Amino acid sequence: MSLESSDSSSANSATEICAGIPRCGTTLMFRALAGLKSGTKTPQDYKGPVRKTHSFDPRSFENAKRAIFLFGDPVAAVISTRKNRYGRRHFLNCGASDRDPETTDIFREDALNYEKMWHAWPQRQSFDLLCVRYEALYDHLNTIEEFFGRRLYLPPPKPRTTSLIDDVSALDLDAIRTTYANLIAAIDRAPDLTIWRKQC
């Protein structure tokens, strides 16, 4: 079972959770939290107390001490997912194991549950939670380090470019903006960083 999944055994043993909408810096942050160098072990190979997840059920991690949830521009995230993470393992990690990547069009359907992730995470949980926008991640690194109580080592920032949008047709771009219109609006309104302390 993938350590990115939210099965009860891995979830209950987790101390820290790195959650987020796909392609919004979760692997980058997971490696920093786990003390791994950039490009080393994947979440599937790692056996420590930090868990990476794209689950839309934070209750699976109720025994964790703290978590970070990363979000970002939904249009860029969807296009990047289609280009770079479009296989059965990723569908499983996003709670879409019943869907076939070959016949699923995430430009025209939120089949990977991005909006469910957004509605589930950024709110008070049973653990301390920090939510941060991917595009502002490096601007808030000091606050994130204070939240986790240690220095985090991240590689130099690589800002998104317009090349992602250039990689899709105008028709597909319109479809993405229509499919994810509510999510785009909600994320546009969200602050770059918010901290919720756990429910007592």
N, C-alpha and C positions, 0 to 999 in steps of 0.2 A: 504494500500500500504506500502510495506517495506521501512523504512527510508534508506536502502541501495540502493534503486532504484534511478533512475535519473529523476523521474517525475518532472514537472516544478514547482509545488508548494513547495516541499521540497527543491529542488535545489535552488530556488530563495531566500529562507529564510536562507540559509546556510551562515555562516561567514567563517568557516574553513572546508576544505575537507580533509578527510583521504582516499586516493585512493590507489589501488595497485593490483598486480597480486594475486589471491587467495593463501592463506596459506603462505604469506610472511610478516606476522606481522601486518596486517591492524587492526584486532580486538584489539591487544595489544596496538597499537598506538592510536586507536580511544578512548579507555578507558582512556589513559593518557591525551589526549587532552580534553576530556569531564570531567576530574576530577573524574572519577569513579574508585573504587577499582577493582583490578583484580578479575574476576569471578562474577562481579555484573551484572548490567543491560546489556542487549544485545542492539545492534544498533536499533532493532525494538521497544524496550521499551523506548528508550531515546527520549526526546522531546526538547532538547536544540539546540544550533546553530551549532554544529559540525555534519557533515555527513560522514558516511563511505560509500564507493562505490567501485564496481568493473566495473563501466561503462567504455566503450571505447569512450565516447563522452564528453570530458572536457568542451565543449561549453555549456553543460547543466548547468554548475556552473559558468557562466561568471560573476555573481554578487558577488562571494565570494571574500574575502580579500586575503586569502592565502591557500595553499594546500601542502600536502605532498604525494608523490607517492613512494610506497615501492615495490621493486622487489627483486628477489633472484634466486637461482638455480632452473631452470625450471623443471629439472628431479625430484627433491625432492618435488617441489610444486605440480606437477601433481600427483605423487604417494600419497601425503598427502591429496589432494583433493579427490581422489578416495576412500581413506580409511575413511575420516572424514567428508566430506562435499558433499555428492553425492545424493542430493534430488532436488525436483522441486523448492524449494525456492532458493537454490543456483544457479540453472540453470537460474532462473528469474533474480537474481542479476547480473549474468554475461551476460545478454542479449541473453539468449538462451531459452526463454520461449516456443519456438516451438519444442524443442527437448525433448525426453523422456529419462530420466536417465536409464531406464531399457534396452533400446536398443541402447544407445550411448556409444561408446568406446573411451574415451578421450586419451587412450594410442596411438590410431591409427588415431585420428582426433582431431584437435584443435577446438572442438565444443564449448568450453567455451570462446573462443576469447582472449586467452592470448596474442597472437601476435598483435592483434588489440589494446589491452590495451597498450602494449609496444610502438607501433608506434604512438599512440594518445597523450600520456602524457608527456614523457620527452623532452619537447621543450618549447619555450616561449608561455605563455598563457595570458589571460586577467586578471590574478591574479598572485601574487608571488608564485613560486613553488619551493619546495625542493624535489629532488629525492635521495633516499638513498637505498643502498643494505641491505637487511634484515640481512645478516650474519655480516655486519659491523655496525649495528644500534647502539649498545652500545658504540662503539668506537667514534661515532660522536654525542653522546647525547648532549654535550655542545653546539655544533653548531646548533642542532635542537632546543634546548631551546632558544638560541639567536634569531633564525628565528621566533619563535612563541612568544617571549617576556615574557616567564614565565617558572617556574620550572615544569618539567614533571616527574612524579613518575612512574617508571616502575618496575615490579617485577624482581628478579634476572634473568640473562640471562639463557636460556636453549638452548644450541647449538644443531643443528641438529646432528643426528648420522647416521651411515651407515645402521641402522636397516630398514630405509625406502626402500633402494635399496634391502636389503635382503628379503623384503616382496614380491617382484615380481620375476617372472621367468626371465631367461636370454632372452627368446624370447620377453617378454613384455618390458624388459629394452631396448632391441635393437629397438623395435617399438617406444618407447617414444623418444629415441635419434634421430631416423629418422624423426618422425613427427615434432619435435620441433627443428630440427637442426639449422635453421636460427635464431630462438629466442635464443637458447643456445649460438650461436656464437656472437650475438649482445650483450647479457648480459655479456658474458665473456669479451668483449672489453670495456664495460662501466666503467666509474669511479665509485668509491663507493659512492660518494656524489657530487651532482651538484645543484647549485641554479640558477634559472632563475628569473629575475625581470620582472614584468608584462609589457605587451605591452602598450605603451603610446597612 
